[in-house]
Amino acid sequence: MSRLRAGKKPQPAGRIRPLAGMLIGLLWLFGAPPAALAEDPAPAASSQAPAPASILPPPDFARNKPLLPEFTLKDKREGTYFTGIPIIGSDPDNGVAFGAQVQWYDNGSKDSPFFFYAPYRKRVSATADITTRGTQEYYLEYDQPYVADSPWRIHGFGGYMRYKYENYFGIGTSTLAKLSFPGAPGATFSKANDYFDALRANPAGITYADYNYYDRQQTLFTADVERDFLGGLLRPLLGVQVSYINARDYSGGGYHGATNQETKLHADYRNGLINGFGGGWANLIRMGLTYDTRDYEPDPTSGVLGQVLAEGAMQWFGASSNYGHVNVTGQGYYRLLPDLTHLVLAANAVYSNHFGTVPFYAYPSMAAPGNYRKEGLGGWQTLRGFHANRFVGPVQIQGNLELRWTMADFTIWGQNLRPMLVPFVDVGRVFDRTEQFSLKDWQATGGLAFRLAWNLATIISFDLGFSREGTGFYMEIGHSF
């Protein structure tokens, strides 16, 4: 029996401990929140804020919420509006993408105090896109802070996603090794392009073209509820997820007249290294706690975010197996040279641990509320420049650092636009168990992004990342964190 199945279940304290230092470091670097523990503090006023008489005080349950920065408030629109963009881009895993995303916002009126403290009153986002490599994504998202002027927030997500060529490079620390496959015994590949070229070769009518792929189809529905405490800084969370994954293997299939040999996924299943071959139900209950002092959620310029999220998939709730997931996130934002330019240092650290009888398709998930598509190490949100899910394991740790420079701020035809230049660095590593933590074999990438903030809350991203195995170009919506 494999170590993934028979190993001892790590204790929760052991899973969380490696990230504690990073979280403390972020809190020290970016500073404590304003008046976090005061009984009844007034909202902090900045030198750039509008005249205090024009800003309504927040309700008591949001008394510690930071005021939106003047840079944001001066262009925040009242009422409702739409943003809609075509999705025309590419990335190394999905090919060229075509589609569209439409977002509807309700910012409310300036007669409400929430206009000055909440990112928006309601947001609805609808996305549909397909790619030349068979990826399809159709999903709808709803988010409403301060429902009916109360401390409650609701968030819902529903969609269908198909990844015809989903990556699978294995599970655990073995994925840190150089790329290799059975069709080239003893050979390793430093560059991803050379590796995939070798896989596609078809001598004597056999090929390994689909060695690292499987067809994944997922239907997903989630609902989360949060409530503000500590004057709007602390939010407990309770949520549910109902999801079904269908996984189809490519062993024995055809490729340009040749026959695909056994895939990596099937070989690991045959050797008893993975659970969940063929797919299954991933129904779960999640609980979390978020500490949030960010000044503007879609595009922060200051503050910290600390979050602990625990998820449990249980057979009595309809899941195909019993397993759990702990995810700890720390983020910090700090404005540099505020008198000269709009420059924000942004940092992100994530610790993720899966335990129990975990199906292979659940390991990559580092999902957090509002970001249910987040995957393993590799790709736009983790290690830009590596292929998606390049490094996947029971324990996954990542860190990201970005320098976000807003180069201009202008309005055309009533639409506010803010171009940004963003150099970045990403690091990450996987472990089989938390106690194996090591400073060796960490993977690092770097690159440059161009982003465009449209009417403040819609961020369009173009990121170019470089890794030891090659490059990746990504077009996405939102900041990577």
C-alpha positions in Angstrom: 0.0 0.0 0.0 1.4 3.4 -0.9 2.5 6.0 1.6 -0.2 8.3 0.5 -2.8 5.8 1.7 -1.1 4.3 4.7 0.9 7.2 6.2 0.0 8.7 9.5 -2.5 11.5 9.5 -0.6 14.7 10.4 -1.9 16.7 13.3 -3.5 20.1 12.5 -1.0 22.0 14.6 1.8 20.5 12.6 0.1 21.4 9.3 -0.3 25.1 10.3 3.1 25.7 12.0 5.3 26.2 8.9 3.3 29.1 7.7 2.9 30.8 11.1 6.3 32.5 10.7 5.4 33.8 7.3 2.1 35.2 8.6 3.8 36.9 11.5 6.4 38.3 9.1 3.7 39.7 6.8 1.9 41.4 9.8 5.2 42.9 10.9 6.2 44.1 7.4 2.9 45.7 6.6 1.9 46.9 10.0 -1.0 46.4 12.4 -4.5 47.6 11.3 -5.7 50.9 12.5 -7.4 50.8 15.9 -8.1 47.1 15.5 -8.9 46.6 19.2 -10.4 50.0 20.1 -13.8 50.0 21.5 -15.3 52.7 19.3 -12.6 54.3 17.1 -13.4 56.8 14.4 -12.5 55.8 10.8 -8.9 56.7 10.1 -8.6 59.7 7.8 -5.7 60.0 5.4 -4.1 63.2 4.0 -5.6 62.3 0.7 -9.1 61.6 1.9 -12.1 63.8 1.0 -13.3 66.3 3.5 -14.6 64.3 6.6 -18.0 66.2 6.5 -18.7 64.5 3.1 -18.2 61.0 4.4 -20.9 59.2 6.4 -19.6 57.2 9.4 -20.0 53.4 9.1 -22.4 51.4 11.2 -21.1 50.1 14.5 -20.5 46.6 13.2 -18.1 48.1 10.5 -16.6 50.8 12.7 -13.0 49.5 12.2 -13.2 49.1 8.4 -10.6 51.2 6.6 -11.9 54.0 4.4 -11.4 53.4 0.7 -8.3 55.3 -0.5 -8.9 58.7 -2.1 -7.3 57.3 -5.3 -10.2 54.9 -5.5 -13.0 57.1 -4.1 -12.5 59.9 -6.6 -13.5 57.7 -9.5 -15.9 55.3 -7.8 -19.3 55.4 -9.6 -22.6 55.5 -8.0 -25.4 53.1 -8.8 -25.1 50.1 -11.2 -22.9 49.6 -14.2 -21.6 46.8 -16.5 -18.1 45.9 -17.6 -17.8 43.4 -20.4 -14.6 42.2 -22.1 -13.8 39.6 -24.8 -11.5 36.8 -23.6 -8.9 36.5 -26.4 -5.6 35.1 -25.0 -3.5 32.0 -24.7 -1.5 30.0 -22.2 0.8 27.0 -22.5 -1.8 24.5 -21.2 -5.0 25.5 -22.9 -4.0 27.1 -26.1 -5.8 30.1 -27.6 -8.9 31.1 -25.8 -12.1 32.8 -27.1 -15.0 33.9 -25.0 -16.3 36.8 -22.9 -16.9 37.9 -19.3 -19.6 40.3 -18.2 -19.7 41.8 -14.8 -22.5 43.8 -13.2 -21.8 46.0 -10.2 -24.0 47.9 -7.8 -22.0 50.4 -5.8 -25.1 52.0 -4.2 -25.5 55.6 -3.5 -23.2 58.1 -1.7 -26.1 58.6 0.7 -25.1 55.2 2.2 -22.0 54.9 4.4 -21.1 51.6 2.7 -20.2 53.5 -0.5 -17.1 54.7 1.3 -16.1 51.4 3.0 -17.3 48.5 0.9 -15.9 47.5 -2.5 -19.4 47.3 -3.9 -22.9 46.4 -2.7 -23.4 43.6 -5.2 -21.5 41.9 -8.0 -22.6 39.4 -10.6 -20.1 37.9 -13.0 -20.8 35.6 -15.9 -18.0 33.9 -17.9 -18.0 31.7 -21.0 -14.9 30.7 -22.9 -13.5 27.9 -25.0 -9.9 27.1 -26.1 -8.3 25.4 -29.1 -7.2 22.6 -26.8 -10.7 21.7 -25.8 -11.1 23.6 -22.5 -14.6 24.9 -21.8 -15.6 27.1 -18.8 -19.1 28.4 -18.1 -19.8 29.8 -14.7 -21.8 32.4 -12.8 -20.7 34.1 -9.6 -22.6 36.3 -7.1 -21.2 38.3 -4.2 -23.0 40.6 -1.8 -21.3 42.2 1.2 -23.5 43.7 3.9 -26.8 42.1 2.9 -29.7 44.5 3.6 -27.2 46.8 5.5 -26.4 44.0 7.9 -23.0 42.4 9.0 -23.7 39.4 6.7 -22.1 38.6 3.4 -23.1 35.9 0.9 -21.2 34.4 -2.0 -22.3 31.8 -4.6 -20.6 30.1 -7.5 -21.9 27.6 -10.0 -20.4 26.3 -13.2 -19.3 23.6 -15.6 -15.7 23.3 -16.5 -14.1 20.8 -19.0 -10.3 20.5 -19.4 -9.8 18.0 -22.2 -6.1 17.9 -21.6 -5.7 18.4 -17.9 -2.1 18.0 -16.7 -1.1 15.2 -14.4 2.7 14.9 -13.5 2.2 12.7 -10.4 1.7 13.3 -6.7 4.3 14.3 -4.1 7.9 15.2 -4.1 8.6 13.0 -7.1 7.1 15.8 -9.2 10.1 18.0 -8.3 12.4 15.8 -10.5 13.2 16.7 -14.1 10.7 15.6 -16.7 10.9 12.0 -17.9 8.8 9.2 -19.4 9.0 5.4 -20.0 9.5 5.9 -23.7 12.9 7.4 -23.2 14.5 5.2 -20.4 17.2 7.1 -18.5 16.6 10.4 -20.3 15.5 13.6 -18.6 14.4 16.9 -20.0 15.2 20.3 -18.7 12.9 22.2 -21.0 9.1 21.5 -21.3 9.0 22.0 -25.0 11.7 19.4 -25.6 9.9 17.0 -23.3 6.5 17.3 -25.1 8.1 17.1 -28.5 9.6 13.7 -27.4 6.3 12.5 -26.1 4.6 13.2 -29.4 7.1 11.1 -31.4 5.4 8.0 -32.8 8.0 5.4 -33.9 6.6 2.1 -34.9 3.0 3.3 -34.4 3.3 3.9 -30.7 3.3 7.3 -28.9 3.3 8.9 -25.4 1.6 12.0 -26.7 -1.0 11.9 -23.9 1.2 10.6 -21.2 0.6 13.5 -18.8 -3.0 14.3 -19.7 -6.5 13.2 -18.8 -9.9 14.5 -19.6 -11.5 16.2 -16.6 -15.1 17.4 -16.5 -16.4 19.1 -13.4 -19.8 20.5 -12.3 -19.5 22.7 -9.2 -21.8 24.6 -6.9 -20.8 26.5 -3.8 -22.4 28.8 -1.2 -20.6 30.6 1.5 -21.9 32.9 4.3 -19.7 35.3 6.4 -20.4 37.7 9.2 -18.4 40.7 10.4 -17.0 40.9 13.9 -14.4 43.2 15.5 -15.9 46.2 13.8 -15.6 44.6 10.3 -12.1 43.1 10.6 -12.9 39.5 11.5 -15.2 37.3 9.4 -16.1 33.7 10.3 -17.2 31.6 7.3 -19.5 28.6 6.8 -20.0 27.1 3.4 -20.9 24.0 1.4 -19.8 22.6 -2.0 -21.5 20.1 -4.2 -19.3 19.0 -7.1 -18.9 16.0 -9.4 -15.7 15.2 -11.4 -15.6 12.9 -14.3 -12.1 11.8 -15.2 -11.3 9.9 -18.5 -7.9 8.3 -19.1 -6.2 8.3 -22.6 -4.3 5.0 -22.4 -4.8 3.0 -25.6 -6.3 5.9 -27.5 -5.3 7.1 -30.9 -3.0 10.0 -31.8 -2.3 10.7 -35.5 -2.5 7.1 -36.4 -0.4 5.9 -33.5 -1.5 4.2 -30.2 -1.1 6.1 -26.9 0.8 4.0 -24.4 -0.1 3.9 -20.7 -0.5 7.3 -19.2 1.2 8.5 -16.0 -2.3 8.7 -14.3 -3.1 5.0 -15.2 0.3 3.8 -14.1 0.0 5.5 -10.7 -3.5 4.0 -10.3 -2.2 0.5 -11.3 0.6 0.8 -8.7 -1.8 1.9 -6.0 -0.4 5.4 -5.7 -3.6 7.3 -6.1 -7.3 7.2 -5.2 -10.3 8.4 -7.2 -9.3 7.1 -10.7 -12.3 7.8 -12.9 -13.6 10.7 -10.8 -16.3 11.0 -8.2 -18.2 13.3 -5.9 -16.3 16.1 -4.1 -19.1 17.3 -1.7 -17.7 19.1 1.3 -18.4 21.5 4.2 -16.0 24.4 4.8 -15.4 26.6 7.8 -13.0 29.5 7.9 -11.9 32.6 9.7 -10.7 35.7 7.8 -8.9 38.8 9.3 -9.0 41.5 6.7 -7.8 45.1 6.9 -7.4 45.7 3.1 -8.5 49.2 2.0 -10.1 48.1 -1.3 -10.7 44.4 -1.9 -10.4 44.2 -5.7 -7.2 46.2 -5.9 -5.7 46.8 -2.4 -3.1 49.5 -1.7 -2.7 48.8 2.0 -3.6 46.3 4.7 -3.3 42.6 5.4 -5.4 39.5 4.8 -5.0 36.5 7.1 -7.2 33.4 6.5 -7.6 29.9 7.8 -9.9 27.6 5.9 -10.8 24.0 6.8 -12.7 21.7 4.4 -14.1 18.3 5.0 -15.4 15.9 2.4 -17.5 13.2 4.0 -19.3 10.2 2.6 -22.4 10.9 4.7 -22.6 14.2 2.8 -22.3 12.4 -0.6 -18.6 12.5 -1.2 -16.9 9.5 -2.8 -14.3 9.3 0.1 -13.5 10.9 3.4 -10.7 13.5 3.3 -9.8 17.0 4.6 -8.0 20.1 3.6 -6.5 22.9 5.6 -5.5 26.1 3.7 -3.7 29.1 5.4 -3.2 32.3 3.5 -1.4 35.5 4.4 -1.3 38.6 2.2 0.1 42.1 2.7 -0.1 45.4 0.8 2.0 48.5 1.3 2.2 51.7 -0.6 5.7 52.8 -1.5 6.8 56.4 -2.3 3.2 57.8 -1.9 4.3 61.4 -2.5 5.9 60.5 -5.9 3.9 57.8 -7.6 1.2 55.1 -7.1 3.4 52.0 -6.3 2.2 49.1 -4.2 4.3 46.2 -2.8 2.0 43.1 -2.7 3.0 39.8 -1.0 1.2 36.5 -0.7 2.0 33.2 1.2 -0.1 30.1 1.1 0.1 26.8 2.9 -2.1 23.9 1.8 -2.4 20.4 3.3 -4.7 17.5 2.2 -5.1 14.4 4.4 -7.3 11.3 4.5 -8.3 9.3 1.5 -7.7 12.1 -1.0 -8.7 11.5 -4.6 -5.9 12.6 -7.0 -8.1 15.3 -8.6 -8.5 17.1 -5.2 -4.8 17.4 -4.4 -4.1 20.4 -6.7 -6.9 22.5 -5.1 -5.7 25.5 -3.0 -9.2 27.0 -3.3 -10.3 29.9 -1.2 -13.7 31.7 -1.0 -14.2 33.6 -4.2 -11.5 31.6 -6.1 -12.7 28.1 -6.6 -10.7 27.5 -9.8 -7.3 27.8 -8.1 -5.1 24.8 -8.9 -1.7 23.3 -7.9 1.7 24.8 -8.2 2.3 25.9 -11.8 0.3 28.4 -13.9 -1.0 31.9 -13.5 -2.0 31.9 -9.8 1.0 30.1 -8.4 4.2 29.6 -10.4 4.0 31.6 -13.6 6.2 30.0 -16.3 5.7 26.4 -15.2 2.8 24.3 -16.7 -0.3 24.1 -14.6 -0.3 21.5 -11.9 3.4 20.8 -12.5 4.1 20.3 -8.8 1.3 18.7 -6.7 1.4 17.1 -3.4 -0.3 16.5 0.0 1.5 19.7 1.3 1.9 22.7 -1.0 3.5 26.0 -0.1 3.8 29.0 -2.3 4.9 32.6 -2.1 4.5 35.5 -4.5 5.8 39.1 -4.5 4.6 41.8 -6.9 5.4 45.5 -7.4 2.3 47.1 -8.8 2.9 50.4 -10.5 -0.1 52.3 -11.7 1.4 54.3 -14.6 -1.6 56.6 -15.4 -5.2 57.4 -14.4 -7.6 58.7 -17.1 -11.2 58.5 -18.2 -12.5 57.9 -21.7 -16.2 58.0 -22.7 -17.1 57.8 -19.0 -14.9 54.7 -18.4 -12.0 55.0 -15.9 -8.8 53.2 -17.0 -5.6 52.6 -15.0 -2.7 50.8 -16.7 -0.3 49.0 -14.4 3.2 47.5 -14.9 3.9 44.6 -12.5 7.2 42.8 -12.1 6.8 39.6 -10.0 8.6 36.7 -8.4 7.0 33.4 -7.5 8.3 30.5 -5.3 6.8 27.2 -4.3 7.4 23.6 -3.3 5.5 20.4 -2.5 6.1 17.9 0.3 4.7 14.5 1.1 4.3 15.4 4.8 4.7 18.7 6.7 7.6 17.3 8.8 9.6 16.9 5.6 9.9 20.7 5.3 13.2 21.7 3.7 14.8 24.8 2.2 16.1 22.7 -0.8 14.5 22.2 -4.2 12.2 25.2 -4.1 11.0 26.2 -7.5 11.2 29.9 -8.5 9.9 31.9 -11.4 9.8 35.6 -12.4 8.4 37.8 -15.0 6.5 40.9 -15.9 2.8 41.7 -16.2 0.7 44.4 -17.7 -2.7 45.0 -16.1 -5.5 47.3 -16.7 -8.0 48.4 -14.0 -11.3 49.2 -15.7 -13.7 51.2 -13.5 -11.6 50.2 -10.5 -13.0 46.7 -9.8 -12.4 44.9 -13.1 -8.7 44.0 -13.5 -7.5 42.6 -16.8 -4.2 40.8 -16.6 -1.5 39.9 -19.1 1.4 38.0 -17.4 4.6 36.7 -18.9 6.4 34.2 -16.6 9.8 32.6 -16.9 10.8 29.3 -15.3 13.7 26.8 -15.6 11.5 24.8 -17.9 10.3 27.5 -20.2 7.9 30.5 -20.4 4.2 31.0 -20.0 1.9 33.8 -21.2 -1.5 34.3 -19.5 -4.5 36.5 -20.0 -6.8 36.4 -17.0 -9.3 38.5 -15.0 -8.2 40.0 -11.7 -4.9 40.1 -9.8 -3.2 36.7 -9.4 -3.8 37.3 -5.6 
